[in-house]
Amino acid sequence: ITRCVEMKQQFGTWEVADLVFYSEPGRSAKDMNRKELQRLMRDVKAGLVDIVICYKFDRLSRKLRDFLELSEEFHGYGVRIVS
């Protein structure tokens, strides 16, 4: 992910002020009750996030319904998802 951001910056596609990682090694994305996901949502609601970058969409949630709810909530705050 860091390399992706570096390339986007190099080609002038993105201007990144701060890159924050929300990582939960060893935790499944089977539900929404995850510490780092909740921290991400707090930061989204606080206006601290413009883009959520994930390796694969199922890293955010394995359940389609949960992913769609996250996507809608991100959209409501003007946050894009990039995978």
N, CA, C and O atoms as a GROMACS GRO file, in nm:
protein
  332
    1ILE      N    1   0.083  -0.119   0.000
    1ILE     CA    2   0.000   0.000   0.000
    1ILE      C    3   0.087   0.125   0.000
    1ILE      O    4   0.058   0.221  -0.070
    2THR      N    5   0.194   0.124   0.078
    2THR     CA    6   0.282   0.239   0.082
    2THR      C    7   0.339   0.267  -0.057
    2THR      O    8   0.348   0.383  -0.099
    3ARG      N    9   0.378   0.162  -0.129
    3ARG     CA   10   0.433   0.178  -0.264
    3ARG      C   11   0.329   0.237  -0.358
    3ARG      O   12   0.361   0.322  -0.441
    4CYS      N   13   0.205   0.194  -0.346
    4CYS     CA   14   0.096   0.249  -0.429
    4CYS      C   15   0.083   0.400  -0.406
    4CYS      O   16   0.071   0.476  -0.501
    5VAL      N   17   0.085   0.441  -0.282
    5VAL     CA   18   0.073   0.584  -0.249
    5VAL      C   19   0.193   0.660  -0.303
    5VAL      O   20   0.177   0.770  -0.358
    6GLU      N   21   0.312   0.604  -0.288
    6GLU     CA   22   0.432   0.670  -0.340
    6GLU      C   23   0.423   0.691  -0.491
    6GLU      O   24   0.460   0.797  -0.542
    7MET      N   25   0.374   0.590  -0.562
    7MET     CA   26   0.359   0.603  -0.707
    7MET      C   27   0.256   0.709  -0.743
    7MET      O   28   0.279   0.788  -0.834
    8LYS      N   29   0.144   0.712  -0.672
    8LYS     CA   30   0.041   0.812  -0.699
    8LYS      C   31   0.096   0.953  -0.675
    8LYS      O   32   0.065   1.045  -0.750
    9GLN      N   33   0.178   0.969  -0.571
    9GLN     CA   34   0.237   1.099  -0.543
    9GLN      C   35   0.338   1.136  -0.651
    9GLN      O   36   0.343   1.250  -0.696
   10GLN      N   37   0.419   1.040  -0.692
   10GLN     CA   38   0.522   1.064  -0.792
   10GLN      C   39   0.462   1.116  -0.922
   10GLN      O   40   0.518   1.206  -0.985
   11PHE      N   41   0.348   1.062  -0.961
   11PHE     CA   42   0.285   1.102  -1.086
   11PHE      C   43   0.185   1.216  -1.067
   11PHE      O   44   0.112   1.251  -1.160
   12GLY      N   45   0.182   1.273  -0.947
   12GLY     CA   46   0.098   1.389  -0.923
   12GLY      C   47  -0.050   1.358  -0.913
   12GLY      O   48  -0.133   1.450  -0.920
   13THR      N   49  -0.085   1.231  -0.897
   13THR     CA   50  -0.226   1.193  -0.887
   13THR      C   51  -0.281   1.223  -0.748
   13THR      O   52  -0.395   1.269  -0.735
   14TRP      N   53  -0.202   1.198  -0.646
   14TRP     CA   54  -0.243   1.222  -0.508
   14TRP      C   55  -0.144   1.313  -0.440
   14TRP      O   56  -0.025   1.314  -0.471
   15GLU      N   57  -0.195   1.390  -0.347
   15GLU     CA   58  -0.111   1.468  -0.258
   15GLU      C   59  -0.143   1.419  -0.117
   15GLU      O   60  -0.253   1.443  -0.067
   16VAL      N   61  -0.049   1.352  -0.054
   16VAL     CA   62  -0.073   1.289   0.075
   16VAL      C   63  -0.005   1.368   0.185
   16VAL      O   64   0.116   1.387   0.184
   17ALA      N   65  -0.085   1.413   0.280
   17ALA     CA   66  -0.030   1.487   0.394
   17ALA      C   67   0.012   1.390   0.504
   17ALA      O   68   0.115   1.410   0.569
   18ASP      N   69  -0.067   1.286   0.524
   18ASP     CA   70  -0.038   1.192   0.632
   18ASP      C   71  -0.094   1.055   0.595
   18ASP      O   72  -0.209   1.045   0.551
   19LEU      N   73  -0.017   0.953   0.614
   19LEU     CA   74  -0.059   0.817   0.585
   19LEU      C   75  -0.072   0.743   0.718
   19LEU      O   76   0.027   0.724   0.788
   20VAL      N   77  -0.193   0.702   0.751
   20VAL     CA   78  -0.220   0.634   0.878
   20VAL      C   79  -0.263   0.491   0.849
   20VAL      O   80  -0.345   0.467   0.760
   21PHE      N   81  -0.208   0.397   0.924
   21PHE     CA   82  -0.243   0.256   0.905
   21PHE      C   83  -0.338   0.212   1.015
   21PHE      O   84  -0.319   0.244   1.133
   22TYR      N   85  -0.439   0.137   0.975
   22TYR     CA   86  -0.535   0.076   1.067
   22TYR      C   87  -0.521  -0.075   1.044
   22TYR      O   88  -0.584  -0.130   0.953
   23SER      N   89  -0.440  -0.139   1.124
   23SER     CA   90  -0.404  -0.278   1.098
   23SER      C   91  -0.441  -0.367   1.216
   23SER      O   92  -0.421  -0.331   1.332
   24GLU      N   93  -0.496  -0.483   1.183
   24GLU     CA   94  -0.531  -0.581   1.286
   24GLU      C   95  -0.480  -0.718   1.243
   24GLU      O   96  -0.558  -0.804   1.202
   25PRO      N   97  -0.348  -0.740   1.254
   25PRO     CA   98  -0.293  -0.868   1.213
   25PRO      C   99  -0.356  -0.984   1.291
   25PRO      O  100  -0.374  -0.978   1.412
   26GLY      N  101  -0.389  -1.088   1.217
   26GLY     CA  102  -0.445  -1.205   1.281
   26GLY      C  103  -0.592  -1.198   1.314
   26GLY      O  104  -0.650  -1.295   1.363
   27ARG      N  105  -0.656  -1.083   1.287
   27ARG     CA  106  -0.800  -1.068   1.313
   27ARG      C  107  -0.876  -1.084   1.183
   27ARG      O  108  -0.838  -1.028   1.080
   28SER      N  109  -0.982  -1.159   1.188
   28SER     CA  110  -1.066  -1.178   1.071
   28SER      C  111  -1.156  -1.057   1.052
   28SER      O  112  -1.192  -0.988   1.148
   29ALA      N  113  -1.193  -1.032   0.928
   29ALA     CA  114  -1.285  -0.922   0.897
   29ALA      C  115  -1.429  -0.973   0.893
   29ALA      O  116  -1.511  -0.923   0.817
   30LYS      N  117  -1.457  -1.074   0.976
   30LYS     CA  118  -1.589  -1.137   0.972
   30LYS      C  119  -1.698  -1.053   1.034
   30LYS      O  120  -1.816  -1.076   1.007
   31ASP      N  121  -1.661  -0.954   1.117
   31ASP     CA  122  -1.764  -0.868   1.174
   31ASP      C  123  -1.710  -0.726   1.189
   31ASP      O  124  -1.593  -0.699   1.162
   32MET      N  125  -1.796  -0.636   1.233
   32MET     CA  126  -1.760  -0.495   1.243
   32MET      C  127  -1.704  -0.458   1.381
   32MET      O  128  -1.662  -0.344   1.401
   33ASN      N  129  -1.703  -0.550   1.474
   33ASN     CA  130  -1.657  -0.524   1.610
   33ASN      C  131  -1.507  -0.546   1.621
   33ASN      O  132  -1.460  -0.638   1.688
   34ARG      N  133  -1.433  -0.458   1.553
   34ARG     CA  134  -1.287  -0.465   1.554
   34ARG      C  135  -1.232  -0.329   1.594
   34ARG      O  136  -1.276  -0.225   1.545
   35LYS      N  137  -1.135  -0.332   1.683
   35LYS     CA  138  -1.079  -0.209   1.741
   35LYS      C  139  -1.031  -0.110   1.634
   35LYS      O  140  -1.066   0.007   1.640
   36GLU      N  141  -0.953  -0.156   1.540
   36GLU     CA  142  -0.897  -0.065   1.440
   36GLU      C  143  -1.003  -0.016   1.341
   36GLU      O  144  -0.995   0.097   1.293
   37LEU      N  145  -1.101  -0.099   1.310
   37LEU     CA  146  -1.211  -0.053   1.223
   37LEU      C  147  -1.290   0.056   1.294
   37LEU      O  148  -1.331   0.154   1.231
   38GLN      N  149  -1.313   0.040   1.422
   38GLN     CA  150  -1.385   0.142   1.498
   38GLN      C  151  -1.303   0.272   1.506
   38GLN      O  152  -1.360   0.382   1.501
   39ARG      N  153  -1.171   0.260   1.518
   39ARG     CA  154  -1.084   0.380   1.517
   39ARG      C  155  -1.091   0.448   1.381
   39ARG      O  156  -1.098   0.571   1.374
   40LEU      N  157  -1.090   0.370   1.273
   40LEU     CA  158  -1.104   0.426   1.139
   40LEU      C  159  -1.235   0.502   1.127
   40LEU      O  160  -1.237   0.613   1.075
   41MET      N  161  -1.343   0.442   1.174
   41MET     CA  162  -1.474   0.508   1.164
   41MET      C  163  -1.477   0.638   1.244
   41MET      O  164  -1.536   0.736   1.199
   42ARG      N  165  -1.416   0.640   1.361
   42ARG     CA  166  -1.410   0.764   1.439
   42ARG      C  167  -1.334   0.872   1.362
   42ARG      O  168  -1.376   0.988   1.360
   43ASP      N  169  -1.223   0.833   1.298
   43ASP     CA  170  -1.145   0.929   1.221
   43ASP      C  171  -1.220   0.977   1.097
   43ASP      O  172  -1.211   1.094   1.060
   44VAL      N  173  -1.295   0.887   1.033
   44VAL     CA  174  -1.377   0.926   0.918
   44VAL      C  175  -1.479   1.030   0.963
   44VAL      O  176  -1.493   1.134   0.898
   45LYS      N  177  -1.549   1.004   1.071
   45LYS     CA  178  -1.652   1.095   1.121
   45LYS      C  179  -1.594   1.228   1.167
   45LYS      O  180  -1.662   1.331   1.163
   46ALA      N  181  -1.467   1.225   1.211
   46ALA     CA  182  -1.400   1.349   1.254
   46ALA      C  183  -1.344   1.428   1.137
   46ALA      O  184  -1.288   1.536   1.156
   47GLY      N  185  -1.358   1.376   1.015
   47GLY     CA  186  -1.309   1.446   0.897
   47GLY      C  187  -1.160   1.432   0.875
   47GLY      O  188  -1.100   1.513   0.804
   48LEU      N  189  -1.098   1.330   0.934
   48LEU     CA  190  -0.954   1.312   0.923
   48LEU      C  191  -0.912   1.223   0.807
   48LEU      O  192  -0.793   1.206   0.781
   49VAL      N  193  -1.010   1.164   0.737
   49VAL     CA  194  -0.980   1.067   0.631
   49VAL      C  195  -1.044   1.112   0.500
   49VAL      O  196  -1.161   1.148   0.497
   50ASP      N  197  -0.965   1.108   0.392
   50ASP     CA  198  -1.016   1.138   0.258
   50ASP      C  199  -1.033   1.012   0.176
   50ASP      O  200  -1.128   0.997   0.099
   51ILE      N  201  -0.938   0.920   0.192
   51ILE     CA  202  -0.936   0.797   0.113
   51ILE      C  203  -0.901   0.680   0.204
   51ILE      O  204  -0.809   0.688   0.286
   52VAL      N  205  -0.974   0.571   0.189
   52VAL     CA  206  -0.940   0.446   0.256
   52VAL      C  207  -0.880   0.355   0.150
   52VAL      O  208  -0.945   0.324   0.049
   53ILE      N  209  -0.757   0.313   0.173
   53ILE     CA  210  -0.688   0.225   0.079
   53ILE      C  211  -0.676   0.089   0.145
   53ILE      O  212  -0.627   0.077   0.258
   54CYS      N  213  -0.720  -0.013   0.076
   54CYS     CA  214  -0.708  -0.148   0.131
   54CYS      C  215  -0.653  -0.242   0.024
   54CYS      O  216  -0.672  -0.222  -0.096
   55TYR      N  217  -0.584  -0.344   0.070
   55TYR     CA  218  -0.524  -0.442  -0.019
   55TYR      C  219  -0.633  -0.512  -0.101
   55TYR      O  220  -0.621  -0.526  -0.223
   56LYS      N  221  -0.738  -0.556  -0.032
   56LYS     CA  222  -0.853  -0.618  -0.096
   56LYS      C  223  -0.977  -0.571  -0.020
   56LYS      O  224  -0.971  -0.545   0.100
   57PHE      N  225  -1.088  -0.562  -0.089
   57PHE     CA  226  -1.210  -0.516  -0.024
   57PHE      C  227  -1.249  -0.604   0.095
   57PHE      O  228  -1.305  -0.554   0.193
   58ASP      N  229  -1.220  -0.732   0.087
   58ASP     CA  230  -1.261  -0.820   0.196
   58ASP      C  231  -1.174  -0.802   0.321
   58ASP      O  232  -1.197  -0.869   0.422
   59ARG      N  233  -1.075  -0.713   0.314
   59ARG     CA  234  -1.000  -0.678   0.434
   59ARG      C  235  -1.080  -0.582   0.521
   59ARG      O  236  -1.058  -0.575   0.642
   60LEU      N  237  -1.172  -0.509   0.460
   60LEU     CA  238  -1.262  -0.423   0.538
   60LEU      C  239  -1.372  -0.506   0.600
   60LEU      O  240  -1.403  -0.492   0.718
   61SER      N  241  -1.432  -0.592   0.520
   61SER     CA  242  -1.538  -0.680   0.570
   61SER      C  243  -1.555  -0.799   0.478
   61SER      O  244  -1.547  -0.786   0.355
   62ARG      N  245  -1.577  -0.913   0.536
   62ARG     CA  246  -1.602  -1.034   0.457
   62ARG      C  247  -1.748  -1.044   0.416
   62ARG      O  248  -1.781  -1.114   0.320
   63LYS      N  249  -1.835  -0.976   0.489
   63LYS     CA  250  -1.978  -0.981   0.458
   63LYS      C  251  -2.014  -0.866   0.364
   63LYS      O  252  -1.984  -0.750   0.392
   64LEU      N  253  -2.077  -0.900   0.254
   64LEU     CA  254  -2.114  -0.800   0.154
   64LEU      C  255  -2.201  -0.690   0.215
   64LEU      O  256  -2.180  -0.572   0.188
   65ARG      N  257  -2.297  -0.728   0.296
   65ARG     CA  258  -2.387  -0.629   0.358
   65ARG      C  259  -2.308  -0.529   0.443
   65ARG      O  260  -2.331  -0.409   0.434
   66ASP      N  261  -2.215  -0.579   0.525
   66ASP     CA  262  -2.133  -0.490   0.607
   66ASP      C  263  -2.046  -0.400   0.521
   66ASP      O  264  -2.032  -0.281   0.550
   67PHE      N  265  -1.989  -0.455   0.415
   67PHE     CA  266  -1.906  -0.374   0.326
   67PHE      C  267  -1.989  -0.263   0.261
   67PHE      O  268  -1.944  -0.149   0.253
   68LEU      N  269  -2.109  -0.296   0.216
   68LEU     CA  270  -2.195  -0.195   0.154
   68LEU      C  271  -2.234  -0.087   0.254
   68LEU      O  272  -2.241   0.031   0.217
   69GLU      N  273  -2.258  -0.124   0.378
   69GLU     CA  274  -2.289  -0.024   0.481
   69GLU      C  275  -2.169   0.067   0.506
   69GLU      O  276  -2.185   0.188   0.518
   70LEU      N  277  -2.050   0.009   0.513
   70LEU     CA  278  -1.928   0.090   0.528
   70LEU      C  279  -1.912   0.184   0.410
   70LEU      O  280  -1.883   0.302   0.428
   71SER      N  281  -1.931   0.131   0.292
   71SER     CA  282  -1.918   0.211   0.170
   71SER      C  283  -2.014   0.330   0.171
   71SER      O  284  -1.976   0.442   0.138
   72GLU      N  285  -2.138   0.304   0.208
   72GLU     CA  286  -2.238   0.412   0.216
   72GLU      C  287  -2.199   0.516   0.320
   72GLU      O  288  -2.211   0.636   0.296
   73GLU      N  289  -2.151   0.469   0.434
   73GLU     CA  290  -2.111   0.563   0.539
   73GLU      C  291  -1.990   0.645   0.495
   73GLU      O  292  -1.987   0.767   0.516
   74PHE      N  293  -1.891   0.580   0.434
   74PHE     CA  294  -1.777   0.654   0.382
   74PHE      C  295  -1.823   0.760   0.282
   74PHE      O  296  -1.781   0.875   0.288
   75HIS      N  297  -1.909   0.719   0.190
   75HIS     CA  298  -1.960   0.811   0.088
   75HIS      C  299  -2.028   0.932   0.153
   75HIS      O  300  -2.010   1.045   0.107
   76GLY      N  301  -2.103   0.909   0.257
   76GLY     CA  302  -2.171   1.018   0.327
   76GLY      C  303  -2.075   1.120   0.386
   76GLY      O  304  -2.111   1.236   0.405
   77TYR      N  305  -1.953   1.077   0.415
   77TYR     CA  306  -1.851   1.167   0.470
   77TYR      C  307  -1.752   1.212   0.363
   77TYR      O  308  -1.652   1.278   0.394
   78GLY      N  309  -1.780   1.178   0.237
   78GLY     CA  310  -1.692   1.220   0.129
   78GLY      C  311  -1.562   1.142   0.121
   78GLY      O  312  -1.464   1.191   0.066
   79VAL      N  313  -1.562   1.020   0.174
   79VAL     CA  314  -1.441   0.936   0.175
   79VAL      C  315  -1.450   0.832   0.064
   79VAL      O  316  -1.550   0.762   0.052
   80ARG      N  317  -1.343   0.822  -0.015
   80ARG     CA  318  -1.337   0.722  -0.122
   80ARG      C  319  -1.269   0.596  -0.073
   80ARG      O  320  -1.187   0.600   0.019
   81ILE      N  321  -1.302   0.483  -0.136
   81ILE     CA  322  -1.236   0.356  -0.108
   81ILE      C  323  -1.157   0.317  -0.232
   81ILE      O  324  -1.209   0.317  -0.343
   82VAL      N  325  -1.031   0.283  -0.210
   82VAL     CA  326  -0.945   0.239  -0.320
   82VAL      C  327  -0.887   0.104  -0.281
   82VAL      O  328  -0.839   0.086  -0.169
   83SER      N  329  -0.893   0.009  -0.374
   83SER     CA  330  -0.837  -0.123  -0.347
   83SER      C  331  -0.739  -0.158  -0.458
   83SER      O  332  -0.679  -0.265  -0.456
   0.00000   0.00000   0.00000
